[in-house]
Amino acid sequence: MLLEQQDDGLTFTEEHQAFRQSLRKFVDKEINPYVDKWEEERIFPAHELFKKMGDLGFLGVSFPEEYGGQGLDYWYNLVFLEEIARIQCGGLPMAIAVQTDMATPALCDFGSTELKKKFLAPTLNGEMVCSIAVTEPGAGSDVAAIQTRAESDGDHYVINGSKMYITNGTQADWICLLARTSPSTGFQGMSLIVVPTDTPGFSVSRKLEKMGNHSSDTAELAFDNVRVPKSYCIGEEGQGFILQMMQFQKERLAAAIMAYVGSENVIRMTIDYCRQRKTFGKPIIDNQWVHFHIVELITELEHLRQMCHHCARKVVAGEDMTREASMAKLKAGRLVRETADWCMQFHGGMGYMEEYPMARYFRDSRLLSIGGGADEIMLGIIAKYEGILPRRS
Ligand SMILES: Cc1cc2nc3c(=O)[nH]c(=O)nc-3n(C[C@H](O)[C@H](O)[C@H](O)COP(=O)(O)OP(=O)(O)OC[C@H]3O[C@@H](n4cnc5c(N)ncnc54)[C@H](O)[C@@H]3O)c2cc1C
């Protein structure tokens, strides 16, 4: 039995399952039929799609009702992520999750009421599109090395710098920006600031061409004397690094949840293919080499799913899940690579053809070990939690 049918009844109530069904219908009707077109066009209509999702209450299921969310427990959000992971590409689930799990949690948890009314509510309603901007041309894994500055000028910040590889970057109405607000170096003196993209001085330097995730737009952004009110700072000035590290936990868990569903779909597709395709007079699946490898992958997927559920339980209990979310993200990145490789292999030449979904999964899944903190960064975090990371000199 594949993972999807194994809901234990303890975690998911009938209401969760009803929510799953309505989202599944939406994905099948409003998203999957357009995926090929959007992949080809190298962009999807974020405003149009997010508005439809917002109108149905799909964005921000676990956010407070007063800001346009549904006020539901994190298990609903897990169901949400599981269902958007059924979209037939990697780019769209990623772009949607930026809106719901990557660029908005810090604003929700630490932003002022005014800021949440102005930016969070319209984002959860689907009227605004947002991005998270941490990475820079000269700093990715080493977040403490970012150079973008937000200097004080009366009641305003004046922002200068650039950000790299920003998802939704050409379509965003506002950006959750990590910038330096004091001359300190390292992880000190950074702040998270909401930057509306219609502010003079903001520009998209270029839309980046990628190996995969084609339907999602990715951009390099420039900030040239961009003035925003100091009240647009999320939480306390100078706390940005810590707030972003917290926000990363939701991002990494979301990525890991979507990974086990995406991989499960590819495994199911591979089983179907290997059942109907024959070599040497028998279905490919009847070779022990093949079905043993497939069940190895399913076993690993089940481990990942349980790990993600463990993280979800911690979120619901309000406990820190940094260690476990880092493990889940690490495991997810590696597992999707392994899944992509074996499933491609068992498809033979057909898997390599652009007309077949296997090739897209192979391309798209590779990002997971790099984006949102590379595997090596996850190893460092886990080592820190285990007390075996050498201190920086
Ligand atoms: C399609 C896509 C979408 C993205 N979307 C966003 C977004 O929306 N917002 C955003 O802020 N960023 C985004 N990113 C950026 C992403 O988070 C970074 O690419 C990632 O954090 C790695 O940073 P880097 O590319 O600068 O790699 P580098 O930091 O240069 O590292 C390169 C490699 O070196 C290795 N490495 C690095 N440090 C160590 C170490 N200490 N020990 C051992 N090995 C190490 C790792 O293997 C790593 O992959 C996106 C990237 C891509 C490709």
The ligand as a Tripos MOL2 file, in Angstrom:
@<TRIPOS>MOLECULE
LIG
   53    58     1     0     0
SMALL
NO_CHARGES

@<TRIPOS>ATOM
      1 C1         15.2870   27.7350   -8.0230 C.3       1 LIG1
      2 C2         15.7790   28.4130   -6.7800 C.ar      1 LIG1
      3 C3         14.8900   29.1420   -6.0120 C.ar      1 LIG1
      4 C4         15.3390   29.8290   -4.8720 C.ar      1 LIG1
      5 N1         14.4600   30.6190   -4.1660 N.ar      1 LIG1
      6 C5         14.9270   31.4260   -3.1840 C.ar      1 LIG1
      7 C6         14.0920   32.3940   -2.5670 C.ar      1 LIG1
      8 O1         12.9050   32.5110   -2.8730 O.2       1 LIG1
      9 N2         14.6290   33.2030   -1.6130 N.ar      1 LIG1
     10 C7         15.9330   33.1310   -1.2360 C.ar      1 LIG1
     11 O2         16.3650   33.8830   -0.3770 O.2       1 LIG1
     12 N3         16.7640   32.2100   -1.8110 N.ar      1 LIG1
     13 C8         16.2910   31.3800   -2.7820 C.ar      1 LIG1
     14 N4         17.1270   30.4570   -3.3810 N.ar      1 LIG1
     15 C9         18.5100   30.4070   -2.9670 C.3       1 LIG1
     16 C10        18.8860   29.1470   -2.1970 C.3       1 LIG1
     17 O3         18.3470   29.1630   -0.9210 O.3       1 LIG1
     18 C11        20.4270   29.1000   -2.2020 C.3       1 LIG1
     19 O4         20.8210   28.7460   -3.5180 O.3       1 LIG1
     20 C12        20.9940   28.1170   -1.1940 C.3       1 LIG1
     21 O5         20.7960   28.5740    0.1200 O.3       1 LIG1
     22 C13        22.4960   27.8690   -1.3990 C.3       1 LIG1
     23 O6         23.1860   29.0930   -1.4900 O.3       1 LIG1
     24 P1         24.1920   29.3460   -2.7170 P.3       1 LIG1
     25 O7         23.4690   29.0260   -3.9800 O.co2     1 LIG1
     26 O8         24.7330   30.7120   -2.5860 O.co2     1 LIG1
     27 O9         25.3270   28.2630   -2.5450 O.3       1 LIG1
     28 P2         26.6830   28.4630   -1.7340 P.3       1 LIG1
     29 O10        26.4320   29.0580   -0.4170 O.co2     1 LIG1
     30 O11        27.6510   29.1400   -2.6090 O.co2     1 LIG1
     31 O12        27.1160   26.9420   -1.5330 O.3       1 LIG1
     32 C14        27.3840   26.0950   -2.6460 C.3       1 LIG1
     33 C15        27.4970   24.6770   -2.1430 C.3       1 LIG1
     34 O13        28.6280   24.5820   -1.2750 O.3       1 LIG1
     35 C16        28.3870   23.6340   -0.2690 C.3       1 LIG1
     36 N5         28.5800   24.2890    1.0290 N.ar      1 LIG1
     37 C17        28.2610   25.5470    1.3750 C.ar      1 LIG1
     38 N6         28.5950   25.7790    2.6490 N.ar      1 LIG1
     39 C18        29.1300   24.6400    3.1350 C.ar      1 LIG1
     40 C19        29.6590   24.2360    4.3900 C.ar      1 LIG1
     41 N7         29.7010   25.0690    5.4520 N.pl3     1 LIG1
     42 N8         30.1320   22.9630    4.5200 N.ar      1 LIG1
     43 C20        30.1050   22.1230    3.4760 C.ar      1 LIG1
     44 N9         29.6180   22.4470    2.2570 N.ar      1 LIG1
     45 C21        29.1290   23.6790    2.1020 C.ar      1 LIG1
     46 C22        26.9570   23.1350   -0.4590 C.3       1 LIG1
     47 O14        26.9830   21.9070   -1.1580 O.3       1 LIG1
     48 C23        26.3220   24.1910   -1.3080 C.3       1 LIG1
     49 O15        25.2630   23.6790   -2.1210 O.3       1 LIG1
     50 C24        16.6850   29.7310   -4.4960 C.ar      1 LIG1
     51 C25        17.5830   28.9720   -5.2560 C.ar      1 LIG1
     52 C26        17.1380   28.3350   -6.3900 C.ar      1 LIG1
     53 C27        18.1460   27.5700   -7.1960 C.3       1 LIG1
@<TRIPOS>BOND
     1     1     2 1
     2     2     3 ar
     3     2    52 ar
     4     3     4 ar
     5     4     5 ar
     6     4    50 ar
     7     5     6 ar
     8     6     7 ar
     9     6    13 1
    10     7     8 2
    11     7     9 ar
    12     9    10 ar
    13    10    11 2
    14    10    12 ar
    15    12    13 ar
    16    13    14 ar
    17    14    15 1
    18    14    50 ar
    19    15    16 1
    20    16    17 1
    21    16    18 1
    22    18    19 1
    23    18    20 1
    24    20    21 1
    25    20    22 1
    26    22    23 1
    27    23    24 1
    28    24    25 2
    29    24    26 1
    30    24    27 1
    31    27    28 1
    32    28    29 2
    33    28    30 1
    34    28    31 1
    35    31    32 1
    36    32    33 1
    37    33    34 1
    38    33    48 1
    39    34    35 1
    40    35    36 1
    41    35    46 1
    42    36    37 ar
    43    36    45 ar
    44    37    38 ar
    45    38    39 ar
    46    39    40 ar
    47    39    45 ar
    48    40    41 1
    49    40    42 ar
    50    42    43 ar
    51    43    44 ar
    52    44    45 ar
    53    46    47 1
    54    46    48 1
    55    48    49 1
    56    50    51 ar
    57    51    52 ar
    58    52    53 1
@<TRIPOS>SUBSTRUCTURE
     1 LIG1         1 GROUP 0 **** ****
